[in-house]
Structures are given as structure tokens and as C-alpha cells.
Amino acid sequence: MVGFRVGTYTSCSPRGRVCRSVVGGTLGLLDFPIKIGRWIRYGLRPPELVIVHHPRYAALKMGRLFDSARADKILAFLTDRDLVRRQDVSLPRPSSLENILRVHGPGYVESLADPSVVAAILGVPVGEKQVQEALDLFRLAVGGTIQATRLALRTGKVAVHLSGGFHHAKPDEGMGFCVYNDVATAIARLRARGFDEPILVVDLDLHDGNGTRAAFATDPTVYTFSIHNIHWDEHAAVASTSMALGSDVTDERFLATLTELLPPIVDRHRPGLVVYVAGVDGAADDALGDWQLTAEGLLERDRFVVGLLRNETKAIPLAIVLAGGYGSSAWRYSARFFGWLVRGEVVEPPDDAEMVLRRFRAISRGWDTESPATKDEDDWGLTEEDLLGLVTQQETRFLGTFSRYAVELQLEQLGMLDKVRDFGFNSPTLVLDAPRGLDQVLRLYGKPDRTDLLMELKASRSRSIVPDAEVIEIGWLLLQNPRAAFTTNRPQLPGQAHPGLGLLREVAGWLIVVCERLRLDGIAFVPSQYYMAGVGARHLKFVDPARQGRFEALHAAIRTLGFAGANRALNAGDVIDEATGDSVRWEPRPMVLPVSDRLRAIVAGRPYREEVDRVRSRVSFRLRR
């Protein structure tokens, strides 16, 4: 059996697919022989990793900060980088109730028919019609962990389940987003089927694996190991290590504790199977966590665990579940780990904005953008009579192409309306105000009575901002959550009446794919405040290269203040031009996000870049002392 060692993986892995689509749908024929060779090598010696996943996981709701697309993002990264083939992903089946009852008492299982019980566990509203759907999804996820343990034992490969880790669910009580304990259920099923070797659960989620510990409190053959921030209960188990490290834990402290405690347990317990609960909510940027682990620290944690269990002297069957990780960036830590598992080296995942865009591009392939001038039906193959049950007057379309119904369907397909519902706005209502010849305004409300304004987008097609290019001109974009409050971590910015909605990446991704479908060159807007330009500094460029050079120098001088602090400093006159000694004020100028190859080539070209560098080298700024 091929094993693992820290930092090195002895198996080969694929680097390319047989063919890859590029802009315009052309085929990379020059790469064809190389990719065929890699494909053959993959078939002869595939990576020692198997993925368990189901597309329905995207419907799982576990608190308002949980990214329901996390598993899909991880899988998209692994397949896009040719680390895993989609046809090799194992689809789980829902766990039987028989298996769930091996861990959870019938009284508790019956209580889950009450929406209030399930809502209290999940931290999101659950209606009568949603209870069964939620329970079915959790049973599917439990089945995924069962599948992972089965594959780990049968194939000898590391089995990764892109869900699971519901470690707070006790036999008689659910809590902390955990309805059923998938790890305990998978182990109980193995025991019922005659697997009698010792089992070790290594739980390195930020939160206590209290439910799994409770499930095996009297079973010496199942050792539960958990390092966490605080204890969720004080119930002991006959075979358990439960270590609470408190808040603000750094890489050094966590790794020192792990490397001291875990090796002797593995040596003593001699497990025939390990389930690794690889939560990433200990990351410093986690939306719920209170630890300070870095990306490097989390990967070193994972490398240590795998290296301890699978090396030149042993290859213990290993199943991995995701567990906790909150916020839109949580997926990247797991993706980095699994990329290393396959390739034996770090494969850096793209940023969140790029993953949103890739996902949206895939969804948008079915969008119909045929001009209404040559087509009587709605953009989606339905007439307005079909949609409304009556004939209505033809309305002006968003950007001259999409009806209000088409826009709503786009936002629904892209998951944006689901995210709005997660914030408690259960009936999002879209309104299109598009008088002919004027800017179109899209408004998204939280209620049908047009209260709780969430989004207001004023946009039009323009040929006047960028020479010889047609772009979507954003005249105004408002994204806000009127039910949220400002905090010290999310202070009020100029122009804000309410905190942001947290959908800026999604809106940007939607507009980019709209540009691509309409064959437009990019998206342009004029940032009225510094922070608006700073947020998109990686992707947005000023149309004028001299202005871009000045902005880059300014951004480098004040970005350590954060967007809010830098914006305040500029507005207060606390940023000084060192050449003149004058206070610097923000001057709104057009910026563009290039979408077409032609416009990207312009802002990446030598003349533009040389002018940017020339201006940047001649200006400097400092904060007033």
C-alpha cells in the first residue's frame, strides 16, 4: 500500500485533462498528446485519495455564517486543477434510520419533527415544510461519512468527505448546527457489521467534540481526541483526551500541544481506523472562531496528522470530514490540504472572487442572450403569458436584453437569493425600473411590500468611458442589510446607512458573466470614496494610467490603516503629498474591471504599465504626524 510522509507523497498525480475549454470554446489541441499521456497515467496509478460528495450539500443550512457552497468550491478547485476527476467522486446514499438509531435515541429522533427543535439546532428559521428537507439532507451527509469510512477500509486510500463532522450531536440532544452525529453513526455501523479493531477520532475543530465523546463515553475501543477552545461539557469518557486551550491560540501553541499529545495515543491505541475531524474554524479570519491560526499553521497541522498515521512504516485507514469553518474563505484551507494530499506539494487555491466567477460562468452557460428584437419569447424560452398567465405589455429590458423575470432567475440560479433568505428575508422581491433611453435601476427588497431595501443597482451600457470599448457603466450600487448593526470590526463607512449585505463578490461575478454573455468589454464605475477603489484594487484599474500610478502610491502609503481608517484620514486631510506638502483629497475618476481580452491587454500592456510605473515612482505620500 502506498503511504504518505510529511512533505512528500510518493504517488504520481494528473496535471491535465484530455481537453480544456478556453475563451470562445476552442480546444487546446497542442496540449492534446500531453494530456492524453497524463490521463493514461492517472488511470494506471490514480492518486491515493477518494472524494465523497453530493451536489445536494449546497442546500445544507447551518447558521447564517456557514458557506453552503463550501464543498462545491473545494471540489471545483480540485477538478479544475486536475487533482481529482469528477467521475471518480463517490456519491453517497442517505443513512438508514436503522443506523442513526444505533447512536441516537428514538425519543430524540421523534422530537426532530418539531420545527422549533430543528431551528434551535441549526440557528436558522425552519418551517413545517422545511423540516423534512433539512433532516433528509443531514441523513445524506451522515451517509457520506459512512461511505468515507467504508472506502477508507476497502481501498486503503485516504477518503475525504466534503461534509460531515457534526460532532456536537449527542445521543439524546442536537446542538451547534449538528442534528445527527455522522462520525458516531459511521463507527456504530462498522461495529454492527463486525469491524472490531480499535478506532481513533482525531478532532481538531475549534469547538469541542463533545457529542462524539458522549456517544462513546463507556467504550474503551473508541478513543476520542479533541483539542479545542473551551469545553462544551465536563462529561468524561473511558478513552478520551479533551484539551481546552482557551482563546487567541497561535500556531506555535497549538502545534506544540498536538505534537506532544497525539503520537503516544496513536502508539498505545493502535487504531485500525482513524476519523479525522479537520475543522478549519481555528483560522484567524474565521467568522465564528477566536483562534489565530494561519494558513501555514493549519496545513502543518494536517500534514502532521497524515504523516503520523500514514508513513513508510504504517498506513492506517483514514477518513476525513470537514467539520467547522465559517465565512466565504473557509473552503480555501481545506482545499489547500486536499491539494497537498494528492500532489505532495502546496497547490494554492484562487481567491474567493475568482471561485465565485468560475462557478457563475458554469451556471451562465445556459443563459439565452438573443436580442428581443429578433425573438418574441422571453429570454428563458417562456413568454410573459406563460410566466404570468396573462398578456402584458413588453417591458424595457435590463441592459437591453434581460427581462425582470430573467434577472430574477439568474440571481436564483446563482444562489444569491438563497443567501438573502439566509439573512431572514424570506420573500426577496426584485423590481426593475427601466425607462427607455435612461439608466436602468434594479432594486431588491426583502419583502413583497417593497420594504427592507437590500440592493439598488443603477446600470447602463456605455461607449463613452473607455475609448473604443463598450462597458456596463455602474452609476450606483447599494448593498445593505437593514437588520444588521455596525460593529467595531465592521464600522460605518461614508455613505452607509446600514452594514453591507456581504454579496459584493457575487454581484461582481454576476455582472462579469453578464458582460461575457453580451460580449461587452468590462464594467466601469467612478468610486466616490477611496475605500470603494481600495476594495477592488486587485482587479479594478483606473482608465487613466497616470491616475492608476498615483492611486497605487497612495494605496501603498495608507492601506495599513484599513479601508475605514484610510478613508477617514483622506477625508480629514491627514494624508500629505510629500512633494508639495499639501493635503491629499480623494478625486473620483473612472475605473474599469476588464472582461474582454482586448481590454485586459490594454491595462496589462507595456504603454499603460510604463506610464503607471513612471507616475508611481515620482509621487509619495505620508500621514500627517
C-alpha positions as CSV (number, residue, x, y, z in Angstrom):
1,M,0.0,0.0,0.0
2,V,1.4,3.4,-0.9
3,G,1.8,5.6,2.1
4,F,2.3,9.2,3.0
5,R,5.2,11.1,4.5
6,V,5.2,14.7,5.7
7,G,6.0,17.0,2.8
8,T,6.4,14.2,0.2
9,Y,3.8,12.0,-1.5
10,T,5.2,9.0,-3.4
11,S,2.3,8.6,-5.9
12,C,2.0,10.4,-9.2
13,S,-0.9,12.6,-10.0
14,P,-2.6,14.1,-13.1
15,R,-1.8,17.6,-14.3
16,G,-4.2,18.0,-17.2
17,R,-7.4,16.8,-18.7
18,V,-7.9,15.5,-22.2
19,C,-9.2,18.8,-23.4
20,R,-9.9,22.1,-21.8
21,S,-12.3,24.8,-22.9
22,V,-10.9,28.3,-23.4
23,V,-12.4,31.6,-24.4
24,G,-14.8,31.1,-27.3
25,G,-15.0,27.3,-26.7
26,T,-11.8,26.4,-28.7
27,L,-9.9,23.2,-28.0
28,G,-6.3,23.2,-26.8
29,L,-5.1,20.8,-29.5
30,L,-1.4,21.5,-28.9
31,D,-1.8,20.1,-25.4
32,F,-3.7,17.0,-26.5
33,P,-0.9,14.4,-26.6
34,I,0.5,15.6,-23.3
35,K,-3.0,15.5,-21.7
36,I,-3.7,12.0,-23.1
37,G,-0.5,10.8,-21.5
38,R,-1.4,12.2,-18.2
39,W,-4.9,10.8,-18.4
40,I,-3.4,7.3,-19.1
41,R,-1.0,7.6,-16.1
42,Y,-3.9,8.7,-14.0
43,G,-5.8,5.5,-14.9
44,L,-2.8,3.3,-14.3
45,R,-1.9,4.9,-10.9
46,P,-4.6,7.2,-9.6
47,P,-3.9,9.4,-6.6
48,E,-4.3,7.8,-3.2
49,L,-7.3,9.8,-2.4
50,V,-11.1,9.4,-2.9
51,I,-13.7,12.1,-2.6
52,V,-17.2,11.6,-1.3
53,H,-19.6,14.4,-2.2
54,H,-23.2,15.1,-3.2
55,P,-24.4,18.2,-5.1
56,R,-27.3,18.5,-2.7
57,Y,-24.9,19.5,0.1
58,A,-25.3,23.1,-1.2
59,A,-28.8,23.1,0.3
60,L,-27.5,22.5,3.9
61,K,-28.2,25.4,6.2
62,M,-26.1,25.6,9.3
63,G,-26.1,29.0,10.8
64,R,-26.1,32.3,9.0
65,L,-22.3,32.4,8.6
66,F,-21.9,28.9,7.1
67,D,-21.0,29.0,3.4
68,S,-23.3,26.5,1.8
69,A,-21.2,26.4,-1.3
70,R,-18.0,25.4,0.6
71,A,-18.0,21.8,-0.6
72,D,-18.7,22.8,-4.2
73,K,-15.9,25.3,-4.2
74,I,-13.4,22.7,-2.9
75,L,-14.5,20.2,-5.5
76,A,-14.3,22.8,-8.2
77,F,-10.8,23.6,-7.2
78,L,-9.7,20.0,-7.2
79,T,-11.2,19.2,-10.5
80,D,-10.1,22.5,-12.2
81,R,-6.5,21.8,-11.2
82,D,-6.8,18.2,-12.4
83,L,-6.2,16.8,-8.9
84,V,-9.5,14.8,-9.0
85,R,-11.7,13.7,-11.8
86,R,-15.4,14.3,-11.3
87,Q,-16.3,10.8,-12.5
88,D,-14.2,9.4,-9.6
89,V,-16.2,11.3,-7.0
90,S,-18.3,8.9,-4.9
91,L,-21.9,9.8,-4.4
92,P,-23.3,8.9,-1.0
93,R,-26.7,7.5,-0.2
94,P,-28.8,8.7,2.8
95,S,-28.1,6.9,6.0
96,S,-30.8,4.5,7.0
97,L,-32.8,5.3,10.1
98,E,-31.6,2.0,11.5
99,N,-28.0,3.2,11.5
100,I,-29.0,6.6,13.0
101,L,-30.8,4.8,15.8
102,R,-27.6,2.9,16.7
103,V,-26.5,6.3,18.2
104,H,-29.5,8.5,18.8
105,G,-32.4,7.5,21.0
106,P,-35.9,7.2,19.4
107,G,-37.2,10.0,21.7
108,Y,-34.7,12.5,20.3
109,V,-35.3,11.4,16.7
110,E,-39.0,11.8,17.1
111,S,-38.5,15.3,18.6
112,L,-37.0,16.4,15.3
113,A,-40.4,16.5,13.7
114,D,-40.9,19.8,15.6
115,P,-39.6,22.8,13.5
116,S,-38.7,24.7,16.7
117,V,-36.3,21.9,17.8
118,V,-34.5,21.8,14.4
119,A,-34.4,25.6,14.2
120,A,-32.8,25.8,17.6
121,I,-30.1,23.3,16.5
122,L,-29.4,25.0,13.1
123,G,-29.7,28.6,14.2
124,V,-31.9,29.5,11.2
125,P,-35.7,29.6,10.9
126,V,-37.2,26.3,9.8
127,G,-40.8,26.0,8.8
128,E,-43.1,23.0,8.7
129,K,-42.3,22.3,5.0
130,Q,-38.5,22.7,5.6
131,V,-38.1,20.2,8.4
132,Q,-38.2,17.1,6.4
133,E,-35.9,18.6,3.7
134,A,-33.3,19.5,6.4
135,L,-33.5,16.1,8.0
136,D,-33.1,14.4,4.6
137,L,-30.0,16.5,3.9
138,F,-28.4,15.6,7.2
139,R,-29.2,11.9,6.6
140,L,-27.5,12.2,3.2
141,A,-24.4,13.8,4.9
142,V,-24.4,11.0,7.5
143,G,-24.4,8.6,4.6
144,G,-21.4,10.4,3.2
145,T,-19.3,9.8,6.3
146,I,-20.5,6.2,6.3
147,Q,-19.3,6.0,2.7
148,A,-15.9,7.6,3.6
149,T,-15.2,5.1,6.4
150,R,-16.2,2.2,4.1
151,L,-14.0,3.4,1.3
152,A,-11.0,4.1,3.6
153,L,-11.2,0.5,4.8
154,R,-11.9,-1.1,1.5
155,T,-9.5,0.7,-0.8
156,G,-6.7,1.7,1.6
157,K,-6.9,5.3,0.2
158,V,-7.5,8.4,2.2
159,A,-11.2,9.0,2.0
160,V,-12.3,12.7,2.1
161,H,-15.9,13.5,2.8
162,L,-16.8,17.1,1.8
163,S,-19.3,17.5,4.6
164,G,-19.8,15.9,8.0
165,G,-18.1,16.4,11.3
166,F,-21.3,17.1,13.2
167,H,-19.5,16.4,16.4
168,H,-21.8,18.3,18.8
169,A,-24.8,16.0,18.4
170,K,-25.2,13.8,21.5
171,P,-27.2,10.6,21.6
172,D,-30.2,12.4,23.1
173,E,-29.6,16.1,22.0
174,G,-28.6,18.1,19.0
175,M,-26.8,21.4,19.2
176,G,-24.3,23.7,17.5
177,F,-25.6,23.1,13.9
178,C,-25.4,19.3,14.4
179,V,-28.6,17.3,14.1
180,Y,-27.1,13.8,13.8
181,N,-23.6,12.7,14.7
182,D,-22.3,11.3,11.5
183,V,-18.9,10.2,12.9
184,A,-20.5,8.3,15.7
185,T,-23.1,6.8,13.4
186,A,-20.5,5.6,10.9
187,I,-18.5,4.0,13.7
188,A,-21.6,2.3,15.2
189,R,-22.4,0.9,11.8
190,L,-18.9,-0.6,11.4
191,R,-19.2,-2.2,14.8
192,A,-22.6,-3.7,13.9
193,R,-21.0,-5.1,10.8
194,G,-18.3,-6.8,12.7
195,F,-15.3,-4.4,12.5
196,D,-13.7,-4.9,15.9
197,E,-10.3,-3.1,15.6
198,P,-9.7,0.0,17.8
199,I,-10.9,3.3,16.3
200,L,-9.4,6.7,16.9
201,V,-11.3,10.0,16.3
202,V,-8.9,13.0,16.0
203,D,-11.0,16.1,16.3
204,L,-9.1,19.4,15.7
205,D,-12.1,21.6,15.0
206,L,-12.0,24.8,17.1
207,H,-15.0,23.5,19.1
208,D,-15.2,20.6,21.5
209,G,-16.1,17.2,20.0
210,N,-18.5,16.7,23.0
211,G,-21.2,14.7,21.2
212,T,-18.8,12.1,19.8
213,R,-17.1,11.8,23.3
214,A,-20.6,11.3,24.9
215,A,-21.5,8.6,22.3
216,F,-18.5,6.5,23.3
217,A,-18.1,7.5,26.9
218,T,-18.2,3.9,28.1
219,D,-16.5,2.3,25.1
220,P,-12.7,1.8,25.5
221,T,-12.3,0.7,21.9
222,V,-13.1,4.1,20.5
223,Y,-10.6,6.8,21.6
224,T,-11.8,10.4,21.2
225,F,-9.1,13.0,21.0
226,S,-10.1,16.7,20.9
227,I,-8.2,19.9,21.1
228,H,-10.5,22.9,21.3
229,N,-11.0,26.4,22.7
230,I,-13.5,25.6,25.6
231,H,-15.2,22.5,26.9
232,W,-18.8,22.2,26.0
233,D,-19.4,19.8,28.9
234,E,-17.4,18.1,31.6
235,H,-18.5,14.5,31.0
236,A,-15.5,12.2,30.9
237,A,-15.0,9.1,28.7
238,V,-13.0,6.0,29.4
239,A,-10.9,6.5,26.4
240,S,-10.5,10.2,25.7
241,T,-8.2,13.2,25.6
242,S,-10.1,16.5,25.9
243,M,-7.8,19.6,25.9
244,A,-9.2,23.2,26.1
245,L,-6.6,25.8,25.1
246,G,-8.8,29.0,25.5
247,S,-8.9,31.9,23.1
248,D,-6.2,33.6,20.9
249,V,-4.3,30.4,20.3
250,T,-1.3,30.7,17.9
251,D,0.3,28.3,15.6
252,E,3.1,27.6,18.0
253,R,1.0,26.8,21.0
254,F,-1.5,24.6,19.0
255,L,1.2,22.6,17.2
256,A,3.2,22.1,20.3
257,T,0.2,20.7,22.1
258,L,-0.7,18.5,19.1
259,T,2.7,17.1,18.6
260,E,3.1,16.3,22.3
261,L,-0.2,14.6,22.9
262,L,-1.2,12.7,19.8
263,P,1.8,10.5,19.0
264,P,1.7,8.4,22.2
265,I,-2.1,7.9,21.9
266,V,-1.6,6.5,18.4
267,D,1.1,4.2,19.6
268,R,-0.9,3.0,22.6
269,H,-4.3,2.7,21.0
270,R,-3.0,1.1,17.7
271,P,-6.2,2.1,15.7
272,G,-7.4,0.1,12.7
273,L,-9.2,3.2,11.5
274,V,-8.9,6.9,12.2
275,V,-11.6,9.5,11.5
276,Y,-10.0,13.0,11.3
277,V,-12.4,15.9,12.0
278,A,-10.5,18.5,10.2
279,G,-12.4,21.7,11.0
280,V,-10.8,25.0,9.9
281,D,-12.6,27.4,12.2
282,G,-9.4,27.9,14.2
283,A,-8.2,30.2,11.3
284,A,-7.6,33.8,12.3
285,D,-10.1,35.1,9.8
286,D,-12.9,32.6,10.6
287,A,-16.2,34.3,11.1
288,L,-17.0,32.4,14.3
289,G,-13.6,31.4,15.7
290,D,-11.4,33.0,18.3
291,W,-8.0,31.5,17.5
292,Q,-5.2,33.0,15.4
293,L,-4.1,30.0,13.3
294,T,-2.5,30.9,9.9
295,A,-2.9,29.1,6.7
296,E,0.6,27.7,7.1
297,G,-0.3,26.6,10.7
298,L,-3.4,24.8,9.6
299,L,-1.6,23.0,6.7
300,E,1.2,22.0,9.1
301,R,-1.4,20.6,11.4
302,D,-2.9,18.5,8.6
303,R,0.5,17.3,7.4
304,F,1.5,16.2,10.8
305,V,-1.7,14.2,11.4
306,V,-1.4,12.5,8.0
307,G,2.3,11.9,8.4
308,L,1.8,10.4,11.8
309,L,-0.9,8.0,10.5
310,R,0.4,7.1,7.1
311,N,4.2,6.9,6.5
312,E,6.8,4.4,5.5
313,T,6.1,2.1,8.5
314,K,2.3,2.2,8.6
315,A,-0.7,3.2,6.6
316,I,-3.7,3.4,8.9
317,P,-7.0,3.7,7.1
318,L,-8.1,7.3,7.3
319,A,-11.4,9.1,6.7
320,I,-11.5,12.9,6.8
321,V,-14.6,15.0,7.4
322,L,-14.8,18.8,7.0
323,A,-16.5,19.9,10.3
324,G,-16.4,23.7,11.1
325,G,-15.3,26.6,9.1
326,Y,-17.3,29.8,8.7
327,G,-17.2,32.7,6.2
328,S,-16.7,32.8,2.5
329,S,-12.9,31.9,2.7
330,A,-13.1,28.8,4.9
331,W,-13.1,26.5,1.9
332,R,-9.6,27.6,0.9
333,Y,-7.9,25.9,4.0
334,S,-9.5,22.5,3.2
335,A,-8.8,22.9,-0.5
336,R,-5.1,23.6,0.2
337,F,-4.9,20.5,2.4
338,F,-6.5,18.2,-0.1
339,G,-4.4,19.5,-2.9
340,W,-1.3,18.7,-0.9
341,L,-2.7,15.2,-0.2
342,V,-2.8,14.5,-3.9
343,R,0.3,16.2,-5.2
344,G,2.6,16.2,-2.2
345,E,3.1,20.0,-2.5
346,V,1.1,23.1,-1.9
347,V,-1.3,24.0,-4.6
348,E,-2.6,27.5,-3.8
349,P,-6.3,27.9,-4.3
350,P,-7.6,31.0,-6.1
351,D,-9.2,33.8,-4.2
352,D,-12.9,33.9,-3.4
353,A,-13.7,36.3,-6.1
354,E,-12.2,34.0,-8.8
355,M,-14.0,31.0,-7.5
356,V,-17.3,32.9,-7.5
357,L,-16.7,33.9,-11.1
358,R,-15.8,30.3,-12.2
359,R,-18.9,28.9,-10.6
360,F,-21.1,31.7,-12.1
361,R,-19.6,31.1,-15.6
362,A,-20.5,27.4,-15.4
363,I,-24.1,28.3,-14.4
364,S,-24.4,31.0,-17.0
365,R,-23.7,28.7,-20.0
366,G,-27.4,28.1,-20.3
367,W,-28.4,31.7,-20.4
368,D,-30.0,32.9,-23.6
369,T,-29.0,36.4,-24.7
370,E,-30.7,36.5,-28.1
371,S,-31.9,40.0,-28.8
372,P,-35.6,40.6,-28.1
373,A,-35.7,42.4,-31.5
374,T,-35.4,39.1,-33.2
375,K,-37.2,36.9,-30.7
376,D,-40.7,37.1,-29.4
377,E,-40.2,34.8,-26.4
378,D,-38.8,35.6,-23.1
379,D,-35.0,35.1,-22.6
380,W,-35.6,31.8,-21.0
381,G,-37.8,30.2,-23.6
382,L,-41.0,31.3,-21.8
383,T,-43.4,34.0,-22.9
384,E,-44.6,36.5,-20.3
385,E,-48.0,35.0,-20.8
386,D,-46.5,31.7,-19.7
387,L,-45.0,33.3,-16.7
388,L,-47.9,35.4,-15.6
389,G,-50.9,33.7,-17.0
390,L,-51.9,36.9,-18.9
391,V,-50.6,39.1,-21.8
392,T,-48.6,42.1,-20.6
393,Q,-47.1,45.0,-22.4
394,Q,-43.5,44.3,-23.4
395,E,-41.2,46.0,-20.8
396,T,-37.8,47.6,-21.4
397,R,-35.1,45.0,-20.6
398,F,-32.1,45.2,-18.3
399,L,-29.1,46.3,-20.4
400,G,-31.4,45.9,-23.4
401,T,-31.6,42.1,-23.1
402,F,-32.9,40.6,-19.8
403,S,-36.4,40.9,-18.6
404,R,-37.1,41.3,-14.8
405,Y,-38.0,37.6,-14.7
406,A,-34.8,36.6,-16.4
407,V,-32.7,38.7,-13.9
408,E,-34.6,37.1,-11.0
409,L,-34.0,33.7,-12.4
410,Q,-30.3,34.5,-12.8
411,L,-30.0,35.6,-9.2
412,E,-31.9,32.5,-8.1
413,Q,-29.7,30.1,-10.1
414,L,-26.5,31.8,-8.8
415,G,-27.6,31.3,-5.2
416,M,-27.8,35.0,-4.4
417,L,-31.4,35.0,-3.4
418,D,-30.8,31.9,-1.2
419,K,-28.1,33.9,0.6
420,V,-30.6,36.8,1.1
421,R,-33.1,34.3,2.6
422,D,-30.4,33.1,5.0
423,F,-30.3,36.6,6.4
424,G,-34.0,36.2,7.3
425,F,-35.5,37.9,4.2
426,N,-37.8,35.1,3.2
427,S,-39.6,36.7,0.3
428,P,-37.0,38.7,-1.7
429,T,-38.7,40.9,-4.3
430,L,-37.0,42.2,-7.4
431,V,-38.2,45.4,-9.1
432,L,-36.8,46.7,-12.5
433,D,-37.2,50.4,-13.3
434,A,-36.0,50.7,-16.8
435,P,-37.5,53.6,-18.8
436,R,-36.4,53.6,-22.4
437,G,-33.3,55.7,-23.1
438,L,-32.4,56.1,-19.4
439,D,-30.3,54.2,-16.9
440,Q,-32.0,51.0,-15.6
441,V,-32.3,50.6,-11.9
442,L,-32.7,47.2,-10.2
443,R,-34.0,47.1,-6.7
444,L,-34.1,44.1,-4.5
445,Y,-36.3,44.3,-1.4
446,G,-36.6,41.9,1.5
447,K,-40.4,41.9,1.4
448,P,-43.1,41.9,-1.3
449,D,-44.4,45.3,0.1
450,R,-41.1,46.8,-1.1
451,T,-39.6,47.4,2.3
452,D,-36.2,46.5,3.6
453,L,-34.2,47.7,0.5
454,L,-31.2,45.3,0.1
455,M,-29.8,46.1,-3.3
456,E,-30.1,49.1,-5.6
457,L,-28.1,48.9,-8.9
458,K,-28.2,51.7,-11.5
459,A,-26.5,50.5,-14.7
460,S,-26.4,51.1,-18.4
461,R,-24.4,50.2,-21.5
462,S,-21.8,52.9,-22.3
463,R,-19.3,53.7,-25.1
464,S,-18.1,57.0,-23.7
465,I,-16.0,55.9,-20.7
466,V,-13.3,53.8,-22.3
467,P,-12.1,54.7,-25.8
468,D,-13.4,52.2,-28.5
469,A,-15.0,50.0,-25.9
470,E,-18.5,49.2,-24.7
471,V,-18.9,48.6,-21.0
472,I,-21.5,48.3,-18.3
473,E,-21.4,51.6,-16.5
474,I,-22.4,51.4,-12.9
475,G,-23.9,54.6,-11.8
476,W,-24.8,53.4,-8.3
477,L,-24.6,50.2,-6.3
478,L,-26.0,49.9,-2.9
479,L,-25.8,46.6,-0.9
480,Q,-27.1,46.8,2.6
481,N,-28.6,44.7,5.4
482,P,-31.1,46.9,7.2
483,R,-31.5,44.4,10.0
484,A,-27.8,44.3,10.9
485,A,-25.8,46.7,13.1
486,F,-22.4,48.2,12.8
487,T,-19.6,46.7,15.0
488,T,-16.0,47.6,15.8
489,N,-14.9,45.1,13.2
490,R,-17.4,46.4,10.6
491,P,-17.6,50.2,11.3
492,Q,-19.8,52.5,9.4
493,L,-18.3,53.8,6.2
494,P,-19.1,57.1,4.3
495,G,-22.5,56.8,2.6
496,Q,-23.6,53.8,4.6
497,A,-26.9,53.8,6.4
498,H,-26.7,50.1,7.2
499,P,-23.9,47.5,7.2
500,G,-23.2,45.8,3.9
501,L,-25.0,42.7,2.7
502,G,-21.9,40.6,2.1
503,L,-22.7,40.0,-1.6
504,L,-20.3,42.3,-3.3
505,R,-18.3,39.4,-4.8
506,E,-21.4,37.7,-6.0
507,V,-22.8,40.8,-7.6
508,A,-19.5,41.5,-9.3
509,G,-19.3,37.9,-10.5
510,W,-22.9,38.1,-11.9
511,L,-22.1,41.4,-13.8
512,I,-18.9,39.8,-15.2
513,V,-20.7,36.8,-16.7
514,V,-23.4,39.2,-18.0
515,C,-20.6,41.1,-19.7
516,E,-19.3,37.9,-21.2
517,R,-22.7,36.8,-22.4
518,L,-23.3,40.2,-24.0
519,R,-19.8,40.4,-25.4
520,L,-19.1,43.7,-23.6
521,D,-15.6,44.8,-22.7
522,G,-15.9,45.4,-19.0
523,I,-17.5,47.1,-16.1
524,A,-16.8,50.8,-15.3
525,F,-17.7,53.0,-12.4
526,V,-16.5,56.1,-10.6
527,P,-15.6,55.5,-6.9
528,S,-16.8,58.5,-4.9
529,Q,-14.7,57.4,-1.9
530,Y,-11.2,55.9,-1.5
531,Y,-12.5,52.7,0.1
532,M,-14.6,51.8,-2.9
533,A,-11.5,51.8,-5.1
534,G,-9.4,50.1,-2.4
535,V,-11.8,47.1,-2.0
536,G,-11.3,46.2,-5.7
537,A,-7.7,47.3,-6.1
538,R,-6.6,43.9,-7.2
539,H,-9.0,43.7,-10.1
540,L,-10.0,47.3,-10.9
541,K,-7.8,49.8,-12.9
542,F,-8.2,53.5,-13.5
543,V,-8.9,54.2,-17.1
544,D,-6.1,56.9,-17.0
545,P,-2.8,55.2,-16.3
546,A,-1.4,58.3,-14.6
547,R,-4.3,58.2,-12.2
548,Q,-3.6,54.5,-11.6
549,G,0.0,55.2,-10.8
550,R,-0.9,57.9,-8.3
551,F,-3.5,55.6,-6.7
552,E,-1.0,52.7,-6.3
553,A,1.4,55.0,-4.5
554,L,-1.4,56.3,-2.3
555,H,-2.8,52.8,-1.6
556,A,0.7,51.6,-0.5
557,A,1.1,54.5,1.9
558,I,-2.2,54.2,3.8
559,R,-3.5,50.6,3.3
560,T,-2.3,49.6,6.8
561,L,-5.0,51.8,8.2
562,G,-7.7,49.6,6.8
563,F,-10.4,50.9,4.4
564,A,-12.3,52.8,7.1
565,G,-9.2,54.3,8.7
566,A,-7.7,55.3,5.4
567,N,-10.9,56.8,4.2
568,R,-11.2,58.9,7.3
569,A,-7.6,60.0,7.0
570,L,-8.1,61.2,3.5
571,N,-11.4,63.0,4.3
572,A,-9.8,64.7,7.3
573,G,-6.8,66.0,5.3
574,D,-4.3,63.8,7.2
575,V,-2.6,62.4,4.1
576,I,0.2,64.6,2.8
577,D,1.7,64.8,-0.7
578,E,5.4,64.9,0.2
579,A,6.3,66.8,-3.0
580,T,4.0,69.8,-2.2
581,G,3.2,69.4,1.5
582,D,-0.5,69.8,0.6
583,S,-3.2,67.6,2.0
584,V,-4.4,64.9,-0.4
585,R,-8.1,64.7,-1.2
586,W,-9.8,61.9,-3.0
587,E,-10.6,62.7,-6.6
588,P,-13.3,60.4,-8.2
589,R,-12.2,59.2,-11.6
590,P,-13.4,56.3,-13.8
591,M,-12.2,52.8,-13.0
592,V,-12.7,49.7,-15.1
593,L,-12.8,46.0,-14.5
594,P,-11.6,44.5,-17.8
595,V,-13.6,41.5,-19.0
596,S,-12.7,41.2,-22.7
597,D,-9.3,40.0,-23.9
598,R,-8.8,43.3,-25.7
599,L,-9.4,45.5,-22.7
600,R,-7.3,43.2,-20.4
601,A,-4.5,43.5,-22.9
602,I,-4.7,47.3,-22.7
603,V,-4.3,47.6,-18.9
604,A,-1.7,44.9,-18.9
605,G,0.2,46.2,-21.9
606,R,3.6,47.9,-21.8
607,P,2.4,51.5,-22.6
608,Y,-0.2,51.5,-19.8
609,R,2.1,49.9,-17.3
610,E,5.1,52.1,-18.1
611,E,3.0,55.2,-17.5
612,V,1.7,53.7,-14.2
613,D,5.3,53.0,-13.0
614,R,6.6,56.4,-14.2
615,V,3.9,58.3,-12.2
616,R,4.2,56.0,-9.2
617,S,7.9,56.5,-8.9
618,R,7.6,60.2,-8.9
619,V,4.9,60.7,-6.2
620,S,5.0,59.7,-2.5
621,F,2.6,60.2,0.4
622,R,2.7,60.2,4.2
623,L,0.4,60.5,7.1
624,R,0.3,63.8,9.0
625,R,2.4,63.4,12.1
